[in-house]
Structure formats: structure tokens, C-alpha cells
């Protein structure tokens, strides 16, 4: 039984019986369940979207008798998820989600109600997205290999549904329980209850749930004496809080939405690197392999490589490694991108082979 999938389904009163009949292999690879007014109920997973039929079977095509939801039924489901008290969930709704018992998250789509240019509420709900959280023990183990110092700061980047939160949670647990060394103290900013809700993060983790990052960083630094500050999903609004952490002497571990190819093209990501809060970059493979690492890079060397690329060398000319960085710029053999030239930007502490293992 896929406990996470079935527990999320238990909140979908109207569709519970049919969704519990879904084949196990579909449950195991599901990212979320999507319910939209006037459309078939569907499940998003590694292999794309599947539509749910009334008998609990699934199909890639919209043909046959499918589970569907009217506008009134969707509104009633929304009220049920709120416990018939929308007001008590007002702060979450304003941010576009609801937290269910068990700390499962539901994304909300509808019409924003604005006040002074800020979202005050969401009305006329049009769709609900039920996220399926996963645990993947050991997925962050390669960050504890020799030569990588977590206290230089770690930024984990990946596209949506690439397993960033799962990876971050596993990393927190390993540090907190001291799986690879002495137990360390972590202050975990868990704004939406996704990191610590329902999970044992270990004796070293102090969880600040519901705190905005700026306030949470301040409380953690002044009151908790952490060795690591941990948070999920950095945004442009968090840049000042990140800079605050840099001058506190506490290592920062965080995630950001960005694919490897687009990372340095995003102003937010460049600003995060410029903050000097992070010495290490971890890139995840993507939604088809959630929680799997594609590359681990040094921020300093990655930026040096980017500067080299902008010099636009003549065709066939191989640029030299920045002085003093020869050993740090060695390319790992047998993995992704092995054999690329420096002119293509391959300046990496470690790449990962196609089995998800670190290349020796």
C-alpha cells in the first residue's frame, strides 16, 4: 500500500472509493492528484497525466466514463477541506494552499481578491491540486563524501516535482541524527509544514513552523544557536533574509526552483550566488527521477566557468583553468557531461553517472 497516496485520497470524500482502486504502480509514481471543475480527475506522475475512470482504472486518453467534478461539487469539497471554516485557513489561502491533517498540502486555483496590490483572499475556486509527498532515505548521502564542506552552504536546485523537499528532508535528517559524523544543530524554517510535518527530523533539528523566512532567520539566529539554517523554496522576497544569514556565521542550506540549464539565467539564482551564502550547488535530475542528483558543483568554480564562457574563445580553442583551481576543476569520468571541454562550461567538483552514483 502506498501510504502517502492513500492518506491524501482519504481527504477526497467524493472520490475516495474510486481513487483507492487505482493500480498500485500508478500510485507509486504519482506526484499529485488534480481536480478541476468540469474536467476529469487526473493524476500527474513520472509518465505524464492519467485520467481516472469511474471504475478506478486510468487512461492517457479522455475517452469513456471518467470521474469528474462540477463547480458546485468542487466548492463543497473546498469547504470540507477547510472544515467548513474558510476564515480559520485565511492566511494559507492567501498564499495559495491549504494544509490538511497529516500535513499534506493542497494547491488552490481561483480568482485573487486584491487589497492595496496584495492578495487578501482567493474566491471562485476552479481547481485543487493534492500533492503526494515522498520519502527517499539516503538520497542525499553523496553530499557527505570527502571534499564537500556543508558548512560552506548548500543550494539545491531543481525544476518543480524534482524532489527538492524530499532531498532536503533527507539531508536534514542525516545531519540531525549524525549519520556521517557528530550530530549538528539545525534550525528548520518550515513555512508550510512540509519538512517537519509528520516526519521525525531527529534530535538536532528545531522546527520553526509557519514563520516567514525573515522573521524565522532572526529568531533562529538570536535564540536557537544553530550550526545550520535550513529552508525550502527561496524567492526574490527572501534575498534580504539570506544576506542576513551570511553575516551571522551560520551555514545556510536551501532549495530554489531552477533547472540546471537555466540556473545562471535566472536573476534570483545569480543574486543568491552573489550573496556568498552558498559554496556548493546541487542539481537534481528532474521530475522523471525525483530526488536524484545530476551534479554537485562548487559555486566559486561555476562562476569562474561562466566568466570563461563569456570570453567566446575561437572555435576549437580549449580555455585554461583559473590559476589555483586545477585540482578543483577536474572532471569526473564516466558520468554526465564527462569529456566536455572547459569552453563548454564543465568545471565541476563531481558529476553523477547514469545510475545515480557518484563517479569515482
Helices and strands as residue ranges (DSSP letters): H 3-9, G 13-15, H 16-20, H 24-28, E 30-36, E 42-45, E 48-52, E 58-59, H 71-81, G 87-89, H 90-94, E 97-100, E 104-115, E 118-131, G 141-144, G 150-152, E 154-158, H 164-177, E 186-190, E 205-209, H 213-219, I 220-224, E 228-231, G 236-238, H 239-246, E 251-257, G 263-265, H 267-274, E 280-284, G 287-289, E 293-298, H 299-309, G 342-344, E 350-351
